[in-house]
Amino acid sequence: MSALYEKGTPHAEGYRDVDVSTVAGVGNGVRLVDVREPSELEGLLGHIAGVERVPLGTVEEACGRWPRDAELVMVCRSGARSGRAAAQLVRKGFHRVMNLRGGMLAWNEAGLPVVRPASASPLLMTDVFDTLLARMRELGSAVPATTPRVLLQAHGGVPTREQFLRMLELLQAAGQVAVKDPGAWEQVLRGCRDMLAVARPESSAT
């Protein structure tokens, strides 16, 4: 057993939340279970080497083969689905269950090793911005296309990741009342959020 569980933050549902840096520091001493769909593991955010692939809908069936005292870290895109999986395991009698706080978004943002398709091209912050504008035009969004540019100009050019995240939050709020297809708008912002997690600052492009 590693000391990872003891370092976690207790959650009301009985599992513990652990940070990506803490999990990465343990190395091979912990069992990682990714509950995303197979296509997601091979997508933009990639997956952690050696992770077990157990989609959320199959967790309760799969866990019947696991020892109840297994030290498990559940992983997903953002930490939401893996939190649900962790809660399921606690209800099944597992004692050392953890949830990766922030999921693969946080893992990528921390620059930790990720397995992803060899064809994946490096992304820059400007790529995220260009994609956002293009998708807004495709959707015919009632959110003015100038809005992202105004927000960027307020930051003196291409913003930091944190500033870009704030911009996406503002656009999400505006889109909820302005767009014709809120579901499609949510997918655009979700895709940009994923891109942002793996994008490099412009200064590291060379």
C-alpha positions as CSV (number, residue, x, y, z in Angstrom):
1,M,0.0,0.0,0.0
2,S,1.2,3.5,-0.8
3,A,0.6,6.6,1.5
4,L,-1.5,8.2,-1.3
5,Y,-4.9,7.6,0.4
6,E,-3.8,9.2,3.6
7,K,-2.8,12.3,1.6
8,G,-6.2,12.6,0.1
9,T,-9.0,15.1,1.0
10,P,-12.0,13.2,2.6
11,H,-15.2,13.5,0.6
12,A,-18.7,13.4,2.1
13,E,-19.5,10.2,0.1
14,G,-16.7,8.2,1.7
15,Y,-13.9,8.4,-0.9
16,R,-10.9,10.9,-1.0
17,D,-9.9,13.4,-3.6
18,V,-6.2,13.4,-4.6
19,D,-4.3,15.9,-6.7
20,V,-2.6,15.0,-10.0
21,S,0.9,15.9,-8.7
22,T,0.5,13.6,-5.7
23,V,-0.7,10.7,-7.9
24,A,2.1,11.2,-10.4
25,G,4.6,11.1,-7.6
26,V,3.5,7.6,-6.6
27,G,4.3,6.2,-10.0
28,N,3.4,2.5,-10.4
29,G,2.4,2.1,-6.8
30,V,-1.3,2.8,-7.3
31,R,-4.1,1.3,-9.5
32,L,-5.6,3.8,-11.9
33,V,-9.1,3.2,-13.3
34,D,-10.3,5.4,-16.1
35,V,-14.1,5.5,-16.4
36,R,-14.4,7.4,-19.6
37,E,-15.7,5.9,-22.9
38,P,-13.0,4.1,-25.1
39,S,-13.1,6.9,-27.7
40,E,-12.2,9.5,-25.1
41,L,-9.1,7.6,-24.0
42,E,-7.8,7.9,-27.5
43,G,-8.9,11.5,-27.9
44,L,-7.3,14.9,-27.4
45,L,-6.8,14.5,-23.6
46,G,-5.3,11.0,-24.0
47,H,-4.9,8.7,-21.1
48,I,-2.4,7.8,-18.4
49,A,0.0,5.0,-19.2
50,G,-1.1,1.7,-17.6
51,V,-4.6,2.9,-16.7
52,E,-7.4,0.3,-16.5
53,R,-10.2,1.0,-18.9
54,V,-13.6,0.5,-17.2
55,P,-16.4,2.7,-18.6
56,L,-18.6,4.2,-15.9
57,G,-21.6,2.1,-16.9
58,T,-19.6,-1.1,-16.2
59,V,-17.9,-0.2,-12.9
60,E,-20.3,-2.1,-10.7
61,E,-20.0,-5.3,-12.7
62,A,-16.2,-5.0,-13.0
63,C,-15.5,-4.3,-9.3
64,G,-16.8,-7.7,-8.4
65,R,-13.4,-9.1,-9.3
66,W,-11.5,-6.5,-7.3
67,P,-10.4,-7.0,-3.6
68,R,-12.3,-4.7,-1.3
69,D,-9.1,-3.3,0.2
70,A,-7.6,-2.3,-3.2
71,E,-6.2,1.2,-3.4
72,L,-8.0,2.7,-6.4
73,V,-7.8,6.0,-8.1
74,M,-10.7,6.7,-10.4
75,V,-10.1,8.9,-13.4
76,C,-12.3,10.7,-16.0
77,R,-12.2,14.0,-17.9
78,S,-12.9,16.5,-15.2
79,G,-13.4,14.5,-12.0
80,A,-17.2,14.3,-12.1
81,R,-17.8,10.9,-13.5
82,S,-14.9,9.4,-11.6
83,G,-16.4,10.9,-8.4
84,R,-19.7,9.0,-9.1
85,A,-17.7,5.9,-9.7
86,A,-15.8,6.3,-6.5
87,A,-19.0,6.8,-4.6
88,Q,-20.4,3.5,-6.1
89,L,-17.3,1.6,-5.0
90,V,-17.6,3.0,-1.4
91,R,-21.2,1.7,-1.3
92,K,-19.9,-1.6,-2.5
93,G,-17.6,-1.9,0.5
94,F,-14.3,-0.6,-0.9
95,H,-12.2,1.1,1.7
96,R,-9.4,3.0,-0.1
97,V,-11.1,4.6,-3.1
98,M,-9.8,8.0,-4.5
99,N,-11.0,10.4,-7.1
100,L,-8.4,12.2,-9.3
101,R,-9.2,15.9,-8.7
102,G,-9.7,17.7,-12.0
103,G,-9.3,14.5,-14.0
104,M,-7.4,14.5,-17.3
105,L,-8.0,18.2,-17.7
106,A,-5.9,18.9,-14.6
107,W,-3.4,16.1,-15.6
108,N,-2.8,17.7,-19.0
109,E,-2.6,21.2,-17.6
110,A,0.1,20.1,-15.2
111,G,2.2,18.8,-18.1
112,L,2.3,15.3,-16.8
113,P,3.0,12.3,-19.2
114,V,0.1,11.4,-21.4
115,V,-0.5,8.6,-24.0
116,R,-2.2,10.1,-27.0
117,P,-2.4,9.3,-30.8
118,A,0.9,9.8,-32.6
119,S,-1.0,11.9,-35.2
120,A,-2.0,14.5,-32.6
121,S,-0.6,17.9,-33.5
122,P,0.7,20.3,-30.9
123,L,-1.7,23.1,-30.1
124,L,-1.2,26.7,-29.2
125,M,-3.5,29.2,-27.4
126,T,-4.1,30.9,-30.7
127,D,-5.4,27.6,-32.1
128,V,-8.0,27.4,-29.4
129,F,-9.1,31.0,-30.1
130,D,-9.3,30.4,-33.9
131,T,-11.3,27.2,-33.3
132,L,-13.7,29.1,-31.0
133,L,-14.4,31.8,-33.6
134,A,-14.8,29.3,-36.4
135,R,-17.3,27.2,-34.4
136,M,-19.2,30.3,-33.4
137,R,-19.6,31.2,-37.1
138,E,-20.7,27.7,-37.9
139,L,-23.4,27.8,-35.3
140,G,-24.6,31.2,-36.3
141,S,-24.3,32.1,-32.6
142,A,-26.1,35.2,-31.4
143,V,-23.2,35.8,-29.2
144,P,-21.3,38.5,-31.1
145,A,-18.1,37.1,-32.7
146,T,-16.4,40.3,-31.5
147,T,-16.9,39.3,-27.9
148,P,-13.9,36.9,-27.6
149,R,-11.7,39.5,-29.4
150,V,-12.8,42.2,-27.0
151,L,-12.0,40.0,-24.1
152,L,-8.6,39.1,-25.6
153,Q,-7.8,42.8,-26.2
154,A,-8.6,43.5,-22.5
155,H,-5.8,41.1,-21.7
156,G,-3.4,42.7,-24.1
157,G,-3.4,39.9,-26.6
158,V,-3.5,36.1,-26.2
159,P,-4.4,35.5,-22.6
160,T,-3.0,33.0,-20.1
161,R,-4.8,29.7,-19.6
162,E,-6.5,31.0,-16.5
163,Q,-7.7,34.1,-18.3
164,F,-8.9,32.0,-21.2
165,L,-10.9,29.8,-18.8
166,R,-12.6,32.9,-17.4
167,M,-13.4,34.0,-20.9
168,L,-15.0,30.6,-21.7
169,E,-17.1,30.9,-18.5
170,L,-18.3,34.4,-19.6
171,L,-19.2,33.0,-23.1
172,Q,-21.0,30.1,-21.6
173,A,-23.2,32.5,-19.5
174,A,-23.9,34.6,-22.6
175,G,-24.6,31.7,-24.8
176,Q,-27.3,30.2,-22.4
177,V,-29.6,33.0,-23.4
178,A,-28.3,33.9,-26.9
179,V,-27.8,30.8,-28.9
180,K,-30.4,28.8,-30.7
181,D,-28.9,25.4,-29.8
182,P,-27.6,25.5,-26.2
183,G,-26.5,21.8,-26.5
184,A,-24.3,22.5,-29.5
185,W,-22.9,25.6,-27.8
186,E,-22.0,23.6,-24.7
187,Q,-20.1,21.1,-26.9
188,V,-18.2,23.9,-28.5
189,L,-17.1,25.3,-25.1
190,R,-16.3,21.8,-23.9
191,G,-14.1,21.1,-26.9
192,C,-12.3,24.4,-26.4
193,R,-11.8,23.5,-22.8
194,D,-10.1,20.3,-23.8
195,M,-7.9,22.0,-26.3
196,L,-7.0,24.6,-23.7
197,A,-5.8,21.8,-21.3
198,V,-3.2,20.6,-23.9
199,A,-2.3,23.9,-25.6
200,R,1.1,25.4,-25.1
201,P,1.8,29.1,-24.5
202,E,2.9,31.0,-27.6
203,S,6.3,31.6,-26.1
204,S,7.0,27.8,-26.1
205,A,6.2,27.3,-29.8
206,T,9.8,27.5,-30.9
